[in-house]
Amino acid sequence: MKICVVGTGYVGLVTGVCFAEKGNSVCCVDIDEERIEKLNRGVSPIYEPGLDELIEKNRREGRLIFSTRIKDGLDGTQLCFIAVGTPPADDGRADLAQVLSAIDDIGSELSHSCYIVVKSTVPVGTGTLLCKRIRNHLRERGLEKINLEVLSNPEFLKEGMAIEDCMHPDRIVIGAASEEARAVMRELYRPFAGEEKIIFMDPASAEITKYAANTMLAARISFMNEIAQLCDKVGADVISVKEGMASDRRIGEFFLNAGCGYGGSCFPKDVQALCYIGEGQGLDMTLASAVAKVNRKQKELLHIMMRDRFGGDMEGICAAIMGLAFKPHTNDMREAPSITLIRGLLNRGAAVRAYDPIAMDEARQLLPENVSYAEDIEALAAGADCAVIVTEWPQFREADWERLGRLMKQKIVFDGRNICDPEKMRGLGFEYYCIGRNMRPGH
């Protein structure tokens, strides 16, 4: 098939590359000239394991091109995917400015029948809005007889595993009104998944499925974070509690790790947007609102633990921050707990030194200038009063803490992801703090 993908952000780029890898002819379009220029040189604007290699392979084999001109992408295309950003507005709603701009650009150039497929995460009813908007454009151009349909096809990619998720998805959700559109989408996705994994529904249901799924996952995280705080109070171990819960097949083990809060491009804004959508319909989205509230509090927990240990004035304390990205295997720092922690420490007078295997260039653009950066874990630990684990990178799980302890000024560790063995850490002479494991000194 010939496919156009509008938007070369995280979702658009991964989706377009994977479509090309399955033999389709793909043109990815973006208004960002610098980004397109880099992609045409084989330089990816995002970090995702395996992505650079697939871009280069499919460019070389002629299945993947990049352009700033929507006309290049629409020429002869059967499917046009919209995969631009929908960042949160101040009131929590999804900002559709980029989506509306994309549909206006498509409407100004489209001259043949085509299916418009919305990959962007959008509120219920957006597909209907876009259909009316593009038909107005076509009517103004005397092309009202063009046959088109706006479909919903939400993405469920996990950063750090996006290529695997795209090539071998758990499910493919498609909101389409006509059987003709369903047939085209079935043909497109057949190489990716069996028929049993392709779920067809109406567009409105597909639009809300994305929000509902992400809010459910975020709810599991926030619930376990509340349980972890209870465990700290009553002397229980949240790791044991998780094991007892996860053994129930109705619950399972995923997204039950207590920690210092979730971040990223999806969970925070999608939970917020679901609340906004519900409120617009006169519904009090009590549970979704509580999920977001718990997470806001959880992002403050490491700072509170450190304040309890060092006091309110942290002047002279050097904190070594281990991890900046919101999760491992990505450079994405959107809504990352590290941002909340670092700003709080700086406000208390602490000196902050940070290290992340991938995200330090991103961090330099987001964090205050008085944050310093280390070139490796050992340089990070040297002379530090404490180490603070914020992102569960494998490098931190496998760290030689005996050696790091010799480099540190004080052997104090705050583990925001519970990745260390408390007994081992204390055996090495560390003052070790974690979340929900009843491991604070005095317990």
PyMOL commands that set and color helices and strands:
alter all, ss='L'
color gray80, all
select helices_A, chain A and resi 10-21+33-40+51-60+70-74+97-109+126-140+162-167+179-189+195-197+203-234+238-246+267-280+286-298+301-310+337-347+360-366+377-381+394-397+401-407+422-427
alter helices_A, ss='H'
color red, helices_A
select strands_A, chain A and resi 2-6+25-29+64-67+79-82+114-118+148-152+172-175+198-201+318-322+351-355+372-373+386-389+412-415+431-433
alter strands_A, ss='S'
color yellow, strands_A
deselect
rebuild
show_as cartoon
